[in-house]
C-alpha cells in the first residue's frame, strides 16, 4: 500500500450538472418548511428517545456508576430535552414561566 497522494486528472474539473434543490415553501414565520410533519415530535421520536435513555442508563449502571448518579444524569438530560422541545415548539410562554420559577426559587435560598 502506497502513501503517495491520489492521482489527479489533468485539466479543469467537469462542470456540475446537478439540479439545485427546490425552494422551500414559506412557513408561518417567513422561513422555509419541508412539510408539515418535519418539525413535529411524534411517537417514533418518543420511542427512539426511550430506547436511548434506557440504553444509556443501563450502560452507565453496568459500567459501575452509582444508581443515584445515573438517575441524576438521566433526569438532567430529560430536563434539557424538555426545555429544548418546549422552546422549539413555540411554548415560549410556558418556558418563561418555568425560567421565572427557577430564578425565584434560586433567589430565595
C-alpha positions in Angstrom: 0.0 0.0 0.0 1.4 3.3 -1.0 1.1 6.5 0.9 1.5 8.6 -2.2 -1.3 11.1 -2.9 -4.1 10.0 -5.2 -3.6 10.9 -8.9 -5.4 14.0 -10.1 -6.9 14.3 -13.6 -5.2 16.7 -15.9 -7.1 19.8 -16.9 -10.1 21.6 -15.3 -12.8 19.7 -13.4 -16.0 19.0 -15.2 -19.0 21.3 -14.6 -21.6 20.0 -12.2 -24.9 19.2 -13.8 -26.8 18.7 -10.6 -30.1 20.4 -10.3 -30.4 23.0 -7.5 -32.7 22.0 -4.7 -36.3 23.2 -4.9 -37.1 26.3 -2.9 -38.7 25.8 0.4 -42.4 26.8 0.9 -42.7 29.8 3.2 -43.7 28.9 6.7 -45.7 30.9 9.3 -42.7 32.9 10.4 -41.5 33.5 6.9 -38.9 30.7 7.0 -39.0 27.6 4.9 -40.5 24.3 5.9 -40.1 21.0 4.1 -43.5 19.7 5.0 -46.0 19.9 7.9 -44.7 16.8 9.7 -40.9 17.5 9.5 -40.8 19.5 12.8 -43.2 17.5 14.9 -42.4 15.3 17.7 -44.2 12.0 17.1 -44.4 8.5 18.5 -41.3 7.3 16.6 -39.2 10.1 18.1 -40.5 9.2 21.6 -39.7 5.5 21.1 -36.1 6.4 19.9 -35.6 8.7 22.9 -37.0 6.0 25.3 -34.6 3.4 23.9 -31.7 5.8 24.0 -32.4 6.7 27.7 -32.8 3.1 28.7 -29.6 2.1 26.9 -27.6 5.0 28.4 -28.9 4.3 31.9 -28.1 0.5 31.5 -24.7 1.3 30.1 -23.8 3.6 33.0 -25.1 1.1 35.6 -23.1 -1.7 34.1 -20.0 0.4 34.0 -20.2 0.7 37.8 -21.8 4.2 38.1 -23.9 4.5 41.3 -27.7 4.4 40.8 -28.3 7.8 42.3 -25.8 9.3 39.8 -27.4 7.5 36.9 -30.8 8.9 37.8 -29.4 12.4 38.3 -27.7 12.3 34.9 -30.7 11.0 33.1 -33.0 13.5 34.9 -30.8 16.3 33.8 -30.8 15.1 30.2 -34.6 14.8 30.3 -34.9 18.3 31.7 -32.7 19.7 29.0 -34.6 17.8 26.3 -38.0 19.0 27.6 -36.8 22.6 27.7 -35.4 22.3 24.2 -38.7 20.9 22.8 -40.7 23.5 24.7 -38.6 26.3 23.3 -38.5 24.9 19.7 -42.2 24.1 19.8 -43.3 27.6 20.3 -44.0 27.1 24.0 -42.2 30.4 24.9 -44.9 31.4 27.4 -44.5 28.1 29.3 -40.8 28.3 29.1 -40.8 31.8 30.5 -42.9 30.6 33.4 -40.5 27.8 34.1 -37.5 30.1 34.0 -39.1 32.6 36.2 -40.0 29.9 38.8 -36.4 28.6 38.7 -35.0 32.1 39.2 -37.3 32.8 42.1 -36.6 29.5 43.8 -32.8 30.1 43.3 -33.1 33.7 44.7 -34.9 32.6 47.8 -32.0 30.4 49.1 
